[in-house]
Amino acid sequence: MTARIAAIDLGATSGRVITARVGDGLLDLTEVHRFPNRPVEAAGTLHWNVLSLYQDVLEGLRAAGPGLASVGIDSWAVDYGLLDASGTLLGDPVHYRDDRTEAVIDDVHAKISPERLYAVNGLQFLPFNTLYQLAAERLLDRAETLLLIPDLLAYWLTGERGAEATNASTTGLYDARTGTWSAEVIGALGLPAEILPPLRQPGTPSGLLGPSTGLPGVPLTAVASHDTASAVAAVPATNGNFAYISCGTWSLAGVELPAPILTEESRTANFTNEAGVDGTVRYLRNVMGMWLVSESMRTWNMPASELPALLAAAAEAPGLRSVIDPNDPSFMPPGDMPSRITAYCSRTGQPAPGTRAETVRCIMDSLALAHRAVLREAAELSGHRIDTIHLVGGGSRNTLLCQLTADATGLPVIAGPAEATALGNIGIQARALGLLPDLPALRSLIAETQPLAHYHPSTPETPWLEAAARLELAGSH
């Protein structure tokens, strides 16, 4: 049996609709529509233009055409739309890079301590987690339903409301042990529990597409709708001793576990426990990823087509001359990233990059160093042995970053698939259709059908140790 399946895959800077033919030994992709995702600032608040995204989703579904067996949606996490009693959206969702939560974090922690929050939800502290956004939300008293971005689009496509579990686990309102909404956290924060819809598991039905889609009656299937959850589902691992880096705007680096780790050591190390497919836990830490490069190129007014040449020049620049902490708060907002990198280097007594190639080499070295630190700490805290690193997502095409990650960690890196999120999205749908029996079968099919590249450590460890020590010293001042 062969089926044609569509994935709606929304990223922080672009979205696309991809179709796939899936069958015995068959998994091939066709991109039918790609579109930009351009946030909009209005009255001092940064928003997602979600109506424009929805229009592009409709265009993509129409381009996919008839004959689809299923459709699934994934996107970034934490952000949401609010619906009123009539089902109308109460304004465009606020972007997670908006600074509105800065004023409310202390108030949240006064109601429920960071230690207790972690013991329940297992999430790393990130100022844009949904519970902080809700504490700053001005429209909450008018809301009847909260829907995360994939669930909001699903509602518009089908009329059905729900909350997919892997994405719900990023809100801070989800109990990492029980896999349910946390009455304790919701009550402590004084949030209206009734606005949270019932949870859905990946692979379950989410309704039928309506007439406005041009594909009435096609099933919408809940997938691992947090894009990282879909990407991790698509890791082409052949055994359990692996780590993953889902590399795009962010680098999400960690290991897959059977249960959460909710220790105080884990909390202070800022590791997160997010829900994965089949009850797994994505134990990881966020690292600011290719955002640093994309914002630099935007500042330089360079089109994305020039990235390969820029990376090639960076590969020729001196390595580990200067390193930064990618997660320094100065790098979070949009803006002039090269100037911020220069300022960071000056502040920490390191030579500032003098050229664009040196700036990008500084970013690549720093990301590899961050990958090293996160994975070593993940292994130590979890007791999970790491023999191989799977680097998936758009960053897997970045040969410099892949090689530097192998060099920094001293471990082999298997790069690919680049379309991991879409493949995970499609694979969960294929399993729901009976085309695949389980998650290992999906991963085996991806390993057999998708191009992968292999990188092995090629440099001594000493320069990386010295760079790590230099960065640690800089952070202590």
Salt bridges, closest charged atoms under 4 A:
ASP9 OD2 - ARG16 NH2 2.72
ASP28 OD2 - ARG21 NH2 2.69
GLU31 OE1 - ARG34 NH2 2.93
ASP56 OD1 - HIS33 NE2 3.13
GLU59 OE1 - HIS33 NE2 3.79
GLU115 OE2 - ARG267 NH2 3.41
GLU137 OE1 - ARG100 NH1 3.18
GLU144 OE2 - ARG161 NH1 3.66
GLU184 OE2 - ARG116 NE 2.70
ASP227 OD1 - HIS226 NE2 3.57
GLU256 OE2 - ARG443 NH2 2.81
GLU264 OE2 - ARG267 NH2 2.59
GLU274 OE1 - HIS226 ND1 3.71
GLU274 OE1 - ARG282 NH1 2.85
ASP278 OD2 - ARG431 NH1 2.74
GLU295 OE1 - ARG298 NH2 2.78
ASP328 OD1 - ARG347 NH2 3.75
GLU358 OE1 - ARG321 NH1 3.62
ASP365 OD1 - ARG361 NE 2.94
GLU377 OE1 - ARG285 NH1 3.14
ASP387 OD2 - ARG385 NH2 2.68
GLU419 OE1 - ARG16 NH2 2.50
GLU419 OE2 - ARG397 NH2 3.49
GLU461 OE2 - ARG372 NH2 3.37
GLU461 OE2 - ARG376 NH2 3.20
